Amino acid sequence: MNNLPPWLANMGARSAAAPVIIIMLLAMMILPLPAVILDVFFSFNIALSILVLMIGLQTKKALDFIAFPTVLLMTTMLRLSLNVASTRVVLTEGHTGPDAAGKVIEAFGHFLIGGNYAVGIVVFVILTIINFTVITKGAGRIAEVGARFTLDAMPGKQMAIDADLNAGLIGEDEARRRRTEVSQESEFYGAMDGASKYVRGDAIAGILVIIINIVGGLIVGMVQHDMQFGDAVKNYTLLAIGDGLVAQIPSLIISVAAGVVVSRVANNEDIGGQLITQLFNNPTVIYLTAG
């Protein structure tokens, strides 16, 4: 360690995490990955999306998760990298059977298709449309409006802070903290407005990937591996739908998390506490509904 350059010796694990993750994501797009490693990364991607959703539900205000725009970008890059890696495996090894791209893709494919390939494709398209046109578009619109109104309200908030400071109602430290919070709020909604575009692009990429996997798989299977048309359709459709679903489910969860975070109103309770308090706080409404 004594022979390392000062900038490298002083770099901690947290500082090195982001560059290492970026390099790993780029490597996943270039280097071929075995099916076992794909299973690990797909499982990690699903777990990560659930973790992000749980954090979003537990926040009391949007600024409690100020790193969310960066997390949104990183999770999108992870899904795209996995799409590239899995597409490579599907096209090169798909002729060997439904488990060519790993057990996770095979399990999702069997679960969604259920013996009917047309139904599987339709359900996948519906999930993608819900993610793209409803959740992601709505969250992006909320972030856009939030950024605009936050920016418009910034001068008034700054003047209110200065007035409280001059009147002696708050100290220098509190005024500095409030100014920082106002600035961070504006930057957060602006970043969310831009980051939501990545999720919308990811939804479009998911549809293109499944089309490429099916069409490309049929060509590769019948031309290069002399497969019968029925066998090629069976193998590559299962793999394509499984691959698309295993990427679309985390994307849908992350989109829901984005909607929850940007639609939060600052409060001392998390979203669960707010819903229970406000929905079931009036007994008269509950009695009328039950009646």
C-alpha positions in Angstrom: 0.0 0.0 0.0 2.9 2.4 0.7 4.0 2.2 -3.0 0.6 3.3 -4.3 0.1 6.9 -5.6 -1.4 9.2 -3.0 -4.7 9.6 -4.9 -5.1 5.8 -5.1 -4.1 5.2 -1.5 -6.6 7.8 -0.2 -9.5 6.3 -2.3 -11.8 4.5 0.0 -14.2 1.7 -0.8 -17.2 4.0 -1.2 -15.2 6.3 -3.6 -14.1 3.3 -5.7 -17.6 1.7 -5.8 -19.1 3.9 -8.6 -16.2 3.5 -11.1 -16.0 -0.2 -10.4 -19.8 -0.6 -11.1 -19.6 1.4 -14.3 -16.7 -0.7 -15.6 -18.6 -3.9 -14.7 -21.7 -2.7 -16.6 -19.6 -1.9 -19.7 -17.8 -5.2 -19.4 -21.1 -7.0 -19.3 -22.0 -5.5 -22.7 -18.8 -6.7 -24.3 -17.7 -9.9 -22.6 -19.8 -13.1 -22.9 -21.3 -14.3 -19.6 -22.1 -17.9 -18.8 -25.7 -18.7 -17.9 -24.9 -19.2 -14.2 -23.6 -15.6 -13.9 -26.6 -14.3 -15.8 -28.9 -16.0 -13.2 -26.9 -14.3 -10.4 -27.2 -10.8 -12.0 -30.9 -11.2 -12.9 -31.7 -12.2 -9.3 -29.6 -9.3 -8.0 -31.4 -6.9 -10.4 -34.8 -8.0 -9.1 -33.7 -7.8 -5.5 -32.2 -4.3 -6.1 -35.4 -3.0 -7.6 -37.5 -4.3 -4.6 -34.9 -2.6 -2.3 -35.3 0.7 -4.1 -39.1 0.5 -3.9 -39.0 -0.3 -0.1 -36.7 2.7 0.4 -39.0 4.9 -1.6 -42.0 3.8 0.5 -40.2 4.5 3.8 -39.0 8.1 2.9 -40.8 11.0 4.5 -39.9 13.5 1.8 -38.3 13.4 -1.6 -35.0 14.8 -0.4 -34.6 11.8 2.0 -33.7 9.8 -1.2 -31.7 12.5 -3.0 -29.5 9.9 -4.8 -32.6 8.4 -6.5 -31.9 10.0 -10.0 -28.4 8.4 -10.0 -29.9 5.1 -8.8 -32.4 5.3 -11.6 -29.7 5.7 -14.2 -27.5 2.9 -12.7 -30.4 0.4 -12.6 -31.4 1.3 -16.1 -27.8 0.7 -17.3 -27.8 -2.6 -15.4 -30.9 -3.8 -17.2 -29.6 -2.7 -20.6 -26.3 -4.5 -19.9 -28.1 -7.7 -18.9 -30.3 -7.4 -22.1 -27.2 -7.3 -24.2 -25.5 -10.2 -22.4 -28.6 -12.3 -22.4 -29.3 -11.6 -26.1 -25.8 -12.8 -27.0 -26.4 -16.0 -25.0 -29.9 -16.6 -26.5 -28.7 -16.2 -30.1 -25.5 -18.3 -29.6 -26.8 -21.0 -27.3 -30.6 -20.9 -27.8 -30.6 -24.0 -30.0 -29.4 -26.2 -27.0 -32.7 -25.8 -25.2 -34.9 -23.6 -23.0 -32.3 -23.4 -20.3 -29.6 -22.0 -22.6 -29.7 -18.6 -21.0 -30.1 -19.7 -17.4 -32.7 -21.0 -15.1 -34.1 -17.5 -14.3 -35.0 -16.7 -17.9 -36.4 -20.2 -18.4 -38.6 -20.0 -15.2 -40.0 -16.6 -16.2 -40.7 -17.8 -19.7 -42.6 -20.9 -18.6 -44.4 -18.8 -16.0 -45.7 -16.2 -18.4 -46.3 -18.4 -21.4 -48.1 -21.2 -19.6 -48.2 -23.3 -22.8 -49.6 -20.5 -25.0 -46.9 -18.4 -26.8 -49.4 -15.9 -28.1 -50.8 -15.1 -24.7 -47.2 -14.8 -23.4 -46.3 -12.2 -26.0 -49.6 -10.3 -25.4 -49.1 -10.2 -21.6 -45.5 -8.9 -22.1 -46.6 -6.2 -24.4 -49.3 -5.1 -21.9 -46.8 -4.9 -19.1 -44.5 -2.8 -21.3 -47.4 -0.5 -22.3 -48.4 0.0 -18.6 -44.8 0.8 -17.6 -44.2 3.1 -20.6 -47.4 5.0 -21.0 -48.9 5.1 -17.5 -46.3 4.8 -14.7 -43.2 6.2 -16.3 -44.9 9.0 -18.2 -46.9 10.0 -15.2 -43.8 10.0 -12.9 -41.9 12.0 -15.5 -44.7 14.6 -15.7 -44.8 15.0 -11.9 -41.0 15.5 -11.8 -41.3 18.1 -14.7 -44.0 20.1 -13.0 -42.3 19.7 -9.6 -39.0 21.1 -11.0 -40.8 24.0 -12.6 -42.8 25.0 -9.5 -39.8 24.5 -7.2 -37.6 26.7 -9.4 -40.4 29.4 -9.5 -40.7 29.3 -5.7 -37.0 29.4 -5.0 -36.7 33.2 -4.8 -39.6 33.4 -2.3 -38.2 30.7 -0.2 -34.8 32.4 -0.1 -36.4 35.7 0.9 -38.4 34.0 3.7 -35.2 32.4 5.0 -33.4 35.8 4.9 -36.4 37.4 6.7 -36.4 34.8 9.5 -32.6 35.2 9.9 -32.8 39.0 10.1 -35.6 38.8 12.6 -33.6 36.5 14.8 -36.0 33.6 14.5 -33.3 31.3 13.2 -29.5 31.2 13.5 -26.8 31.1 10.8 -26.5 27.3 10.8 -30.3 26.8 10.4 -30.4 29.4 7.6 -27.5 27.7 5.8 -29.3 24.3 6.2 -32.5 25.7 4.7 -30.8 27.3 1.8 -29.0 24.1 1.0 -32.3 22.2 1.2 -34.0 24.6 -1.2 -31.2 24.3 -3.7 -31.2 20.5 -3.4 -34.9 20.3 -3.9 -34.7 22.2 -7.2 -31.7 20.1 -8.4 -33.5 16.8 -7.4 -36.6 17.5 -9.4 -34.6 18.7 -12.3 -32.5 15.5 -12.2 -35.6 13.3 -11.9 -37.1 15.0 -15.0 -34.1 14.0 -17.0 -33.6 10.6 -15.4 -37.2 9.5 -16.2 -36.3 9.7 -19.9 -33.9 6.8 -19.4 -36.7 4.6 -18.0 -39.0 5.4 -20.9 -36.1 4.5 -23.3 -35.5 1.3 -21.4 -39.2 0.3 -21.9 -38.8 0.8 -25.7 -35.6 -1.1 -25.7 -37.3 -4.0 -24.0 -39.8 -4.4 -26.9 -37.0 -4.2 -29.5 -35.0 -6.8 -27.6 -37.8 -9.3 -27.6 -38.4 -8.8 -31.3 -34.7 -9.2 -32.1 -34.4 -12.3 -30.0 -37.4 -14.0 -31.7 -36.6 -13.0 -35.3 -32.8 -13.4 -34.9 -33.2 -16.6 -33.1 -35.4 -18.1 -35.8 -32.8 -17.1 -38.5 -29.9 -18.5 -36.5 -31.7 -21.7 -35.4 -33.0 -22.6 -38.9 -30.0 -21.4 -41.0 -27.0 -22.2 -38.8 -28.2 -25.1 -36.7 -30.7 -26.7 -39.1 -33.6 -26.6 -36.7 -37.2 -27.2 -37.7 -39.4 -24.2 -37.7 -41.6 -25.4 -34.9 -38.6 -26.3 -32.6 -37.0 -22.9 -33.3 -40.2 -21.0 -32.5 -40.6 -23.0 -29.3 -37.0 -22.5 -28.1 -36.4 -18.9 -29.1 -39.9 -17.6 -28.2 -39.6 -19.0 -24.7 -36.2 -17.5 -24.3 -37.2 -14.1 -25.7 -40.3 -13.7 -23.6 -38.4 -14.9 -20.5 -35.6 -12.5 -21.2 -38.0 -9.6 -21.8 -40.0 -10.4 -18.6 -37.0 -10.8 -16.3 -35.9 -7.3 -17.4 -39.4 -5.7 -17.5 -40.5 -6.7 -14.0 -37.6 -4.8 -12.3 -38.2 -1.9 -14.7 -41.8 -1.8 -13.6 -40.9 -1.9 -9.9 -38.3 0.9 -10.4 -40.9 3.0 -12.2 -43.4 2.6 -9.4 -40.6 3.6 -6.9 -40.0 6.7 -9.0 -43.7 7.6 -9.0 -43.8 7.2 -5.2 -40.7 9.3 -4.6 -41.6 12.2 -6.8 -45.3 12.3 -5.7 -44.4 12.5 -2.0 -45.5 15.4 0.0 -43.2 16.3 2.8 -44.6 14.8 6.0 -43.4 13.3 9.3 -44.9 9.9 8.3 -43.9 7.5 5.6 -46.3 6.6 2.8 -47.8 3.7 4.7 -48.5 5.8 7.8 -50.1 8.5 5.7 -52.4 6.1 3.8 -53.6 4.4 6.9 -54.1 7.7 8.8 -55.9 9.5 6.0 -58.0 6.6 4.6 -59.2 5.2 7.9 -59.2 8.2 10.1 -62.9 9.1 9.5 -65.2 6.4 10.9 -68.3 7.9 9.3 -66.8 7.4 5.8 -66.0 3.8 6.6 -69.5 3.1 7.9 -71.0 4.6 4.8 -68.7 2.6 2.5 -69.5 -0.6 4.4 -73.2 0.1 4.1 
